[in-house]
Amino acid sequence: MAIKKRVLLSFIEEDKEKVQGLRLLAANPNYDLEFYDESVRVAIDSDDAEYVKRRIREKINRTSITVCLISKNTHTSRWVDWELEESDKKRNVIIAMALKGTAEAVLPKLMREKKLTFHGWDPEQLNKLIAEA
């Protein structure tokens, strides 16, 4: 059995419910989607941006892959932009995948600049991309 890859899921707060659906798929033994989720599950209770960045950076440093889960408004998030910039500095593989129900969207800044591929919602494809990273 292959070792699960450590992945950070980057997304906006309003998509938390859809992201939880992806997490449930990954936890389902009958579904072929495997990764160890290092993402923030509970909002960090602080108004101190530097403290929040330190906590998220710790999580990024434990990963090799960042999956940006994209919806219509993801590109407006300064936190998603920051997570992607930090992931890029660490040389994480960055995967851009639409959330279920998202047919088109403006990509976050780093993804546009690096011309990263935007994948439509497909958990099987996501599993393949994670495995190959």
Backbone torsions as a table, in degrees:
resi	resn	phi	psi	omega
1	MET	NA	132.7	-178.6
2	ALA	-70.5	150.6	176.9
3	ILE	-74.5	135.5	178.7
4	LYS	-67.7	138.2	177.1
5	LYS	-81.0	147.1	177.3
6	ARG	-88.6	123.3	-172.0
7	VAL	-126.6	138.2	169.3
8	LEU	-101.5	126.9	173.7
9	LEU	-94.3	121.1	179.9
10	SER	-108.5	126.5	-175.7
11	PHE	-161.9	169.4	177.3
12	ILE	-92.3	152.0	-175.2
13	GLU	-53.0	-40.4	-176.7
14	GLU	-67.9	-10.7	177.5
15	ASP	-98.5	8.8	-175.3
16	LYS	-53.7	-40.7	-178.4
17	GLU	-65.2	-43.1	178.6
18	LYS	-66.8	-38.1	178.1
19	VAL	-64.4	-38.1	176.8
20	GLN	-60.5	-35.4	175.9
21	GLY	-61.1	-41.1	176.4
22	LEU	-64.7	-42.1	178.3
23	ARG	-61.0	-38.4	178.5
24	LEU	-65.6	-38.5	175.5
25	LEU	-60.5	-43.3	-178.8
26	ALA	-65.9	-27.6	-180.0
27	ALA	-85.2	-12.2	-177.8
28	ASN	-80.1	115.9	-178.1
29	PRO	-65.8	-15.8	179.0
30	ASN	-90.0	2.5	-178.0
31	TYR	-117.8	136.4	-176.1
32	ASP	-87.3	76.8	176.4
33	LEU	-148.5	112.5	-175.2
34	GLU	-129.3	126.0	170.4
35	PHE	-165.7	157.7	175.7
36	TYR	-98.8	114.7	-173.1
37	ASP	-83.3	111.2	178.2
38	GLU	-96.2	9.9	-172.6
39	SER	-71.5	164.1	174.1
40	VAL	-72.2	120.0	-179.4
41	ARG	-98.4	-34.2	178.6
42	VAL	-119.8	132.1	-179.2
43	ALA	-52.7	137.1	178.5
44	ILE	-73.3	121.6	-172.9
45	ASP	-82.1	79.7	178.8
46	SER	-161.1	145.2	172.9
47	ASP	-97.0	0.0	-179.7
48	ASP	-85.4	101.8	-175.2
49	ALA	-58.4	-38.3	-179.4
50	GLU	-66.1	-37.4	177.1
51	TYR	-64.6	-46.0	179.6
52	VAL	-60.6	-44.4	178.8
53	LYS	-60.3	-42.2	178.7
54	ARG	-59.7	-45.8	-178.9
55	ARG	-63.5	-43.1	179.4
56	ILE	-69.7	-39.3	178.7
57	ARG	-59.4	-38.2	176.4
58	GLU	-57.7	-41.9	179.5
59	LYS	-68.0	-44.4	178.5
60	ILE	-59.6	-40.5	-178.5
61	ASN	-65.1	-18.4	178.1
62	ARG	-91.8	1.3	-175.2
63	THR	-114.9	165.2	173.0
64	SER	-122.0	-7.3	-177.2
65	ILE	-136.7	137.4	172.1
66	THR	-119.5	122.9	176.7
67	VAL	-105.4	116.2	176.6
68	CYS	-93.7	115.3	-179.7
69	LEU	-92.9	117.4	-165.3
70	ILE	-109.7	133.8	171.9
71	SER	-126.7	-173.7	-176.4
72	LYS	-55.9	-36.4	-173.9
73	ASN	-106.9	7.0	-177.5
74	THR	-56.2	-39.2	-176.6
75	HIS	-63.2	-13.1	-178.9
76	THR	-87.7	-6.7	-174.3
77	SER	-86.3	121.0	176.2
78	ARG	-70.6	-27.9	179.0
79	TRP	-70.7	-41.2	176.7
80	VAL	-62.4	-45.3	177.8
81	ASP	-56.8	-45.3	-179.1
82	TRP	-64.7	-44.4	179.1
83	GLU	-60.3	-40.2	179.0
84	LEU	-68.1	-40.8	177.3
85	GLU	-61.9	-44.6	178.6
86	GLU	-64.6	-40.6	177.9
87	SER	-63.3	-40.9	178.8
88	ASP	-65.8	-42.0	177.4
89	LYS	-58.7	-37.4	-180.0
90	LYS	-78.9	-8.9	-178.4
91	ARG	70.7	31.3	172.1
92	ASN	-65.7	148.5	167.3
93	VAL	-70.1	133.5	179.9
94	ILE	-114.3	125.1	-179.8
95	ILE	-115.9	130.1	177.4
96	ALA	-107.4	116.9	179.1
97	MET	-132.6	135.8	176.7
98	ALA	-66.6	145.9	170.3
99	LEU	-77.1	157.5	179.1
100	LYS	-53.4	130.4	179.5
101	GLY	92.1	-3.0	179.1
102	THR	-101.6	111.4	-178.6
103	ALA	-90.4	-33.9	178.3
104	GLU	-151.5	153.2	-178.1
105	ALA	-163.5	158.5	170.6
106	VAL	-80.6	130.2	-179.3
107	LEU	-79.5	152.6	173.2
108	PRO	-58.7	156.9	-173.2
109	LYS	-49.7	-52.9	-176.5
110	LEU	-60.4	-37.6	-179.5
111	MET	-67.7	-37.7	176.3
112	ARG	-67.0	-45.4	-178.2
113	GLU	-62.3	-39.4	-178.0
114	LYS	-90.8	-0.1	179.1
115	LYS	52.3	47.9	179.3
116	LEU	-74.8	148.1	179.2
117	THR	-69.9	135.4	176.5
118	PHE	-101.9	112.1	-178.2
119	HIS	-92.8	137.4	173.1
120	GLY	-69.3	163.8	-178.8
121	TRP	-57.9	116.5	178.7
122	ASP	-163.1	93.0	-178.1
123	PRO	-57.4	-33.3	177.9
124	GLU	-66.0	-42.1	176.7
125	GLN	-64.0	-40.3	178.3
126	LEU	-60.4	-43.8	177.8
127	ASN	-57.9	-44.2	179.6
128	LYS	-63.3	-46.1	-178.9
129	LEU	-62.6	-41.1	178.3
130	ILE	-65.3	-44.6	-179.1
131	ALA	-62.2	-35.9	-177.3
132	GLU	-83.1	-13.2	-175.6
133	ALA	-74.3	NA	NA
